[in-house]
Amino acid sequence: MVGGRSLGRRFGWLWTSYAVSTLGTWLAFDAFPLIAILVLHAGTTQVSLLAAAGPAIGAVLALSLGPWVESRPKRPVMVAMDLVRFAALTSVPVAFALGGLTFAQLLVVSVVVGAAGIAFTAAGGACLKEIVPPQDLLVANGRFESTTWTATLLGPPLGGAAIAAFGPVATVMANAVSHLLSAAGIRAIGAPEPRPAPAGPRERLRPGDLFEGWRHILADPVLRPLFLNTALVSGLIMATSPLLAVLMLGPLGFAPWQYGLAFAVPCVGGLIGSRLAPRLVERFGRHRVMLTAGALRACWLPWLAFTGPGTSGLVLVMAVECGLITCMGVFNPVLATCRLERTPADRAARTLLAWSVSGKAAIAALTALWGLLAVVTGPRAAIAIAGVLALATPLLLPRSVPAERTAVSGGPRGGR
């Protein structure tokens, strides 16, 4: 069975570390807004600033870390980023216990955690390429994808119960501990890691190196359309999320628990899709699976505009979200594998970081734009417009895939 084989002890520790920290992140998913509202009595403007500015500024800061991450062994970088997140998050319950917690501190912690998280993910992708053979990358990415959807399914309900029992500060502490455990797991990988070649006197980092990831993406005939497609699809999906919340919790009269249920249960589709991905690729080929799953995930969004009240409306949302997430569960690990295989090791971290920063920027921009659009057209019409645009996104998927550009270690472009 493709998905059931062992990928070795080193991958096991990396996977465990990812699972622990991801679950911790989802446990504390709503903690900062709740602390701002319930503890600091922040208003709507401050809560919106916390939700938008923290991750956005964190992404800009993370961009400057790209060359630094690329020029160092990846596992120590990952441990350092986990410890930075642990220290930053721990400062919140400490300040709360001492009576000195402020909104400014929450904002700074959000920025630091966001930047460290992006740097960790970039280093983690490069680390995965180093410890897993090329033929096993799809299986490994499928397991990470299934872990993400499992944490998304379980984390918010468990976090909500913990908040109800102990308050939102407790979930922040749990998140902090998860990053400490993640750092310990990465340390346990143990085997020596090859050091990147040191930069010579004429190869010192320059300001232009910050954009090396984008240069690589835009020069690659396969990564370029995938990059544009994923940025647009993710942005449109996330832009409709607050509009659907307004529609369901407002005019349609759904209770908060029904709204949560509508988005929690469909995460099972992500588990199914991520488990199917390696098997589908083995049977039909990578490009066909990526093209089909990528096109199918664009077909679900328009149906959300037809959400109505009552049980039928709730079932419609759950069915649409389940279909969408299942397609994403198949597409995402295939995309991640293609991206790693087409990126030399000496620029993997910067490429992954550029991809992540661009995705976050696209989501922020389209969410803001669709918020303004909803003011003019209403949330239902704005969702419909996003759905129609999503139907055109498969045109950005690559129609053919040239030979894989997996560089040989020691070659002129580096990599493995």
Solvent accessible surface area in square Angstrom, and as a share of the most:
residue,aa,sasa,rsa
1,M,180,0.80
2,V,24,0.14
3,G,7,0.07
4,G,55,0.53
5,R,97,0.35
6,S,101,0.65
7,L,21,0.10
8,G,40,0.38
9,R,136,0.50
10,R,67,0.24
11,F,5,0.02
12,G,27,0.26
13,W,99,0.35
14,L,7,0.04
15,W,83,0.29
16,T,66,0.38
17,S,2,0.01
18,Y,61,0.23
19,A,33,0.26
20,V,46,0.26
21,S,7,0.05
22,T,17,0.10
23,L,65,0.32
24,G,2,0.02
25,T,61,0.36
26,W,58,0.20
27,L,38,0.19
28,A,14,0.11
29,F,117,0.49
30,D,72,0.37
31,A,0,0.00
32,F,30,0.13
33,P,39,0.24
34,L,53,0.26
35,I,0,0.00
36,A,0,0.00
37,I,80,0.41
38,L,105,0.52
39,V,48,0.27
40,L,44,0.22
41,H,153,0.68
42,A,13,0.10
43,G,41,0.40
44,T,115,0.67
45,T,113,0.66
46,Q,73,0.33
47,V,29,0.16
48,S,61,0.39
49,L,81,0.40
50,L,5,0.03
51,A,64,0.49
52,A,65,0.51
53,A,19,0.15
54,G,0,0.00
55,P,57,0.36
56,A,50,0.39
57,I,80,0.41
58,G,0,0.00
59,A,6,0.05
60,V,101,0.58
61,L,88,0.44
62,A,0,0.00
63,L,32,0.16
64,S,65,0.42
65,L,50,0.25
66,G,2,0.02
67,P,8,0.05
68,W,81,0.28
69,V,0,0.00
70,E,11,0.05
71,S,50,0.32
72,R,93,0.34
73,P,16,0.10
74,K,17,0.07
75,R,18,0.07
76,P,79,0.49
77,V,4,0.02
78,M,1,0.00
79,V,20,0.11
80,A,36,0.28
81,M,16,0.07
82,D,0,0.00
83,L,79,0.39
84,V,60,0.34
85,R,21,0.08
86,F,51,0.21
87,A,62,0.48
88,A,15,0.12
89,L,5,0.02
90,T,29,0.17
91,S,40,0.26
92,V,0,0.00
93,P,18,0.11
94,V,77,0.44
95,A,15,0.12
96,F,94,0.39
97,A,83,0.65
98,L,145,0.72
99,G,70,0.68
100,G,45,0.43
101,L,17,0.09
102,T,68,0.40
103,F,35,0.14
104,A,64,0.50
105,Q,42,0.19
106,L,0,0.00
107,L,38,0.19
108,V,90,0.52
109,V,7,0.04
110,S,17,0.11
111,V,16,0.09
112,V,49,0.28
113,V,32,0.18
114,G,23,0.22
115,A,8,0.06
116,A,4,0.03
117,G,16,0.15
118,I,7,0.04
119,A,0,0.00
120,F,17,0.07
121,T,81,0.47
122,A,1,0.00
123,A,0,0.00
124,G,13,0.12
125,G,13,0.13
126,A,10,0.08
127,C,0,0.00
128,L,6,0.03
129,K,15,0.07
130,E,32,0.14
131,I,11,0.06
132,V,4,0.03
133,P,56,0.35
134,P,75,0.47
135,Q,133,0.59
136,D,17,0.09
137,L,3,0.01
138,L,14,0.07
139,V,4,0.02
140,A,0,0.00
141,N,13,0.06
142,G,5,0.04
143,R,24,0.09
144,F,30,0.13
145,E,22,0.10
146,S,16,0.10
147,T,17,0.10
148,T,37,0.21
149,W,29,0.10
150,T,50,0.29
151,A,5,0.04
152,T,22,0.13
153,L,39,0.19
154,L,85,0.42
155,G,0,0.00
156,P,49,0.31
157,P,75,0.47
158,L,97,0.48
159,G,1,0.01
160,G,38,0.36
161,A,62,0.48
162,A,28,0.22
163,I,31,0.16
164,A,91,0.71
165,A,70,0.54
166,F,158,0.66
167,G,21,0.20
168,P,13,0.08
169,V,18,0.10
170,A,36,0.28
171,T,2,0.01
172,V,1,0.00
173,M,63,0.28
174,A,43,0.33
175,N,11,0.06
176,A,0,0.00
177,V,60,0.35
178,S,8,0.05
179,H,2,0.01
180,L,74,0.37
181,L,99,0.49
182,S,0,0.00
183,A,5,0.04
184,A,61,0.47
185,G,5,0.05
186,I,2,0.01
187,R,180,0.66
188,A,36,0.28
189,I,0,0.00
190,G,57,0.54
191,A,32,0.25
192,P,128,0.80
193,E,34,0.15
194,P,66,0.42
195,R,181,0.66
196,P,41,0.26
197,A,92,0.72
198,P,124,0.78
199,A,40,0.31
200,G,22,0.21
201,P,122,0.76
202,R,232,0.85
203,E,118,0.53
204,R,154,0.56
205,L,94,0.47
206,R,164,0.60
207,P,113,0.71
208,G,30,0.29
209,D,13,0.07
210,L,53,0.26
211,F,105,0.44
212,E,31,0.14
213,G,0,0.00
214,W,46,0.16
215,R,118,0.43
216,H,5,0.02
217,I,0,0.00
218,L,84,0.42
219,A,74,0.57
220,D,0,0.00
221,P,65,0.41
222,V,0,0.00
223,L,0,0.00
224,R,93,0.34
225,P,25,0.15
226,L,0,0.00
227,F,18,0.08
228,L,81,0.40
229,N,0,0.00
230,T,14,0.08
231,A,19,0.14
232,L,63,0.31
233,V,4,0.02
234,S,42,0.27
235,G,0,0.00
236,L,1,0.01
237,I,29,0.15
238,M,89,0.40
239,A,0,0.00
240,T,3,0.02
241,S,39,0.25
242,P,60,0.38
243,L,12,0.06
244,L,3,0.01
245,A,20,0.15
246,V,88,0.50
247,L,8,0.04
248,M,0,0.00
249,L,79,0.40
250,G,42,0.40
251,P,108,0.68
252,L,23,0.12
253,G,59,0.57
254,F,12,0.05
255,A,33,0.25
256,P,105,0.66
257,W,168,0.59
258,Q,44,0.19
259,Y,50,0.19
260,G,37,0.36
261,L,68,0.34
262,A,0,0.00
263,F,55,0.23
264,A,23,0.18
265,V,62,0.36
266,P,1,0.01
267,C,3,0.02
268,V,63,0.36
269,G,0,0.00
270,G,0,0.00
271,L,47,0.23
272,I,87,0.44
273,G,0,0.00
274,S,2,0.01
275,R,112,0.41
276,L,73,0.36
277,A,0,0.00
278,P,6,0.04
279,R,72,0.26
280,L,52,0.26
281,V,21,0.12
282,E,127,0.57
283,R,193,0.70
284,F,89,0.37
285,G,31,0.30
286,R,64,0.23
287,H,48,0.22
288,R,154,0.56
289,V,9,0.05
290,M,3,0.01
291,L,49,0.24
292,T,67,0.39
293,A,7,0.06
294,G,0,0.00
295,A,30,0.23
296,L,87,0.43
297,R,10,0.04
298,A,1,0.01
299,C,57,0.34
300,W,81,0.28
301,L,3,0.02
302,P,24,0.15
303,W,138,0.49
304,L,3,0.01
305,A,9,0.07
306,F,141,0.59
307,T,0,0.00
308,G,19,0.18
309,P,89,0.56
310,G,44,0.42
311,T,104,0.61
312,S,85,0.55
313,G,2,0.02
314,L,19,0.09
315,V,85,0.49
316,L,49,0.24
317,V,0,0.00
318,M,42,0.19
319,A,55,0.43
320,V,5,0.03
321,E,18,0.08
322,C,49,0.29
323,G,12,0.12
324,L,3,0.02
325,I,13,0.07
326,T,35,0.20
327,C,15,0.09
328,M,42,0.19
329,G,0,0.00
330,V,12,0.07
331,F,1,0.00
332,N,42,0.21
333,P,2,0.01
334,V,0,0.00
335,L,12,0.06
336,A,19,0.14
337,T,0,0.00
338,C,1,0.01
339,R,40,0.14
340,L,7,0.03
341,E,14,0.06
342,R,1,0.00
343,T,3,0.01
344,P,2,0.01
345,A,19,0.14
346,D,62,0.32
347,R,42,0.15
348,A,1,0.01
349,A,0,0.00
350,R,36,0.13
351,T,1,0.00
352,L,20,0.10
353,L,2,0.01
354,A,2,0.01
355,W,23,0.08
356,S,32,0.21
357,V,16,0.09
358,S,18,0.12
359,G,18,0.17
360,K,88,0.37
361,A,59,0.46
362,A,23,0.18
363,I,52,0.26
364,A,55,0.43
365,A,61,0.47
366,L,30,0.15
367,T,44,0.25
368,A,62,0.48
369,L,96,0.48
370,W,13,0.04
371,G,30,0.28
372,L,123,0.61
373,L,46,0.23
374,A,15,0.11
375,V,125,0.72
376,V,126,0.72
377,T,56,0.32
378,G,24,0.23
379,P,34,0.21
380,R,91,0.33
381,A,41,0.32
382,A,0,0.00
383,I,0,0.00
384,A,36,0.28
385,I,68,0.35
386,A,0,0.00
387,G,0,0.00
388,V,95,0.55
389,L,85,0.42
390,A,3,0.02
391,L,91,0.45
392,A,51,0.40
393,T,2,0.01
394,P,22,0.14
395,L,138,0.69
396,L,61,0.30
397,L,5,0.02
398,P,10,0.06
399,R,140,0.51
400,S,79,0.51
401,V,45,0.26
402,P,65,0.41
403,A,90,0.69
404,E,75,0.33
405,R,80,0.29
406,T,52,0.30
407,A,20,0.15
408,V,117,0.67
409,S,80,0.52
410,G,76,0.73
411,G,30,0.29
412,P,147,0.93
413,R,91,0.33
414,G,17,0.16
415,G,8,0.08
416,R,97,0.35
